[in-house]
Amino acid sequence: MQDKGKAAVQQSKVKLERRATLTGKPLEQVKQVVSGNRIIAGCIVSFFDPEARPIKKVTEFGYKVRIDEKESGFVTGYAVL
Protein backbone atom coordinates (compact mmCIF):
# COMPACT_ATOMS: atom_id res chain seq x y z
CA MET A 1 0.00 0.00 0.00
CA GLN A 2 2.85 2.40 0.80
CA ASP A 3 4.42 1.79 -2.62
CA LYS A 4 1.22 2.93 -4.33
CA GLY A 5 1.15 6.03 -2.15
CA LYS A 6 4.78 6.85 -2.92
CA ALA A 7 4.16 6.35 -6.64
CA ALA A 8 1.14 8.67 -6.50
CA VAL A 9 3.14 11.32 -4.65
CA GLN A 10 5.96 11.01 -7.19
CA GLN A 11 3.52 11.41 -10.10
CA SER A 12 1.98 14.46 -8.47
CA LYS A 13 5.42 15.94 -7.89
CA VAL A 14 6.38 15.48 -11.55
CA LYS A 15 3.10 17.06 -12.73
CA LEU A 16 3.51 20.01 -10.37
CA GLU A 17 7.11 20.61 -11.49
CA ARG A 18 6.00 20.50 -15.15
CA ARG A 19 3.18 23.00 -14.46
CA ALA A 20 5.52 25.30 -12.55
CA THR A 21 7.96 25.32 -15.48
CA LEU A 22 5.13 25.84 -17.96
CA THR A 23 3.72 28.82 -16.05
CA GLY A 24 6.65 31.03 -16.99
CA LYS A 25 6.39 30.40 -20.74
CA PRO A 26 3.13 32.31 -21.40
CA LEU A 27 4.53 35.26 -19.45
CA GLU A 28 7.60 35.29 -21.71
CA GLN A 29 5.34 35.03 -24.77
CA VAL A 30 3.36 38.08 -23.64
CA LYS A 31 6.58 40.06 -23.22
CA GLN A 32 7.67 39.08 -26.74
CA VAL A 33 4.32 40.09 -28.26
CA VAL A 34 4.32 43.42 -26.41
CA SER A 35 7.83 44.12 -27.69
CA GLY A 36 6.61 43.59 -31.27
CA ASN A 37 7.44 39.95 -32.01
CA ARG A 38 4.27 38.36 -33.41
CA ILE A 39 5.84 35.05 -34.48
CA ILE A 40 6.89 32.91 -31.53
CA ALA A 41 8.30 29.45 -32.24
CA GLY A 42 6.86 26.74 -29.99
CA CYS A 43 4.34 29.07 -28.36
CA ILE A 44 2.04 27.68 -25.68
CA VAL A 45 -1.62 27.99 -26.70
CA SER A 46 -3.07 25.80 -23.93
CA PHE A 47 -1.87 25.50 -20.35
CA PHE A 48 -3.66 22.17 -19.96
CA ASP A 49 -2.40 20.74 -23.26
CA PRO A 50 1.08 22.18 -23.90
CA GLU A 51 1.52 20.10 -27.08
CA ALA A 52 -1.52 21.76 -28.71
CA ARG A 53 -0.72 23.86 -31.78
CA PRO A 54 -2.70 26.77 -33.22
CA ILE A 55 -4.98 25.98 -36.13
CA LYS A 56 -3.95 27.91 -39.20
CA LYS A 57 -6.69 29.07 -41.52
CA VAL A 58 -6.11 27.84 -45.05
CA THR A 59 -7.76 28.97 -48.25
CA GLU A 60 -10.45 26.48 -49.18
CA PHE A 61 -11.68 25.69 -52.67
CA GLY A 62 -14.92 24.10 -53.75
CA TYR A 63 -18.63 24.79 -53.68
CA LYS A 64 -20.80 26.19 -50.94
CA VAL A 65 -23.96 24.25 -50.16
CA ARG A 66 -27.03 25.55 -48.34
CA ILE A 67 -29.03 22.88 -46.52
CA ASP A 68 -32.50 23.64 -45.14
CA GLU A 69 -33.84 21.48 -42.35
CA LYS A 70 -36.70 21.45 -39.89
CA GLU A 71 -36.21 21.56 -36.16
CA SER A 72 -36.67 17.79 -36.11
CA GLY A 73 -33.62 17.39 -38.36
CA PHE A 74 -35.30 16.45 -41.63
CA VAL A 75 -33.73 18.04 -44.71
CA THR A 76 -36.37 20.03 -46.58
CA GLY A 77 -34.22 21.58 -49.27
CA TYR A 78 -30.74 22.33 -50.50
CA ALA A 79 -28.95 24.48 -53.04
CA VAL A 80 -25.44 24.47 -54.48
CA LEU A 81 -24.27 28.08 -54.45
N, C-alpha and C positions, 0 to 999 in steps of 0.2 A: 504494500500500500504506500509506503514512503517513497519508493522508486517512482510511482506514478505521480505523486505530489511534487517530487523534485523535477521530474520531466516537465510537468505543467508550469512550474515556476520558471524553469529555464526557457521554455517557449515564450512565456509572457515577457521575460527579460529581453529576449531577442527582438520580439515585436516592438516593445517600448523603445529600445535603442534605435531600431529602424525608423520609427515614427519621429523620434527626437532629431535624428539626422535629417529626415525629410522636411521637417518644419522650417529649417533655415533656407531651403531652396526656393520656395515661393517668394520669400522676402528678398532674396537676391534677384530674382526675376523681376520683381516690381522695381527695384532700383535700376536695373538695366533698361526697362521700358521707359521709366521717367527720364533717364539720361538720353533717350533717343534711339536706343537699339530695339527695333521691332522684331528682329529675327533672332530667336534664342534657341540654340541647338539643345535638344534633350530637355525641353521645358516640361514642367510638371503641370498637367491639366486637371489631375484628380488626386487629392490627398489620399483617398481610400483605394485608388487603383493607380499607383505610380507608373505602371507600364502603359497606361492608356495614352493614345496619341490623338491629336486633333484631327477632325475629319475635314479634308480639304474639298471644297466645292469644285467640281469639274464641269465643263461644258457638256451638256447632254444633247444628243441628236435623236431625232425620231418624230413621232406623231403624238399629239395630245389627244386624249380621249375623254369625253364627258360621259359619265354614267349617272343616270337618274334612278333612284330607288325609293321605295316607300319606307316608312318607319319600321316596317316588319322585316325589311331586308330584301324584298323582291325587286329585281331590276325591271323598271318600267320603260326604259328607253336609253339610247346611247347615241353618240355622234362622234365621228372622227373629225377633229378640227384641223 
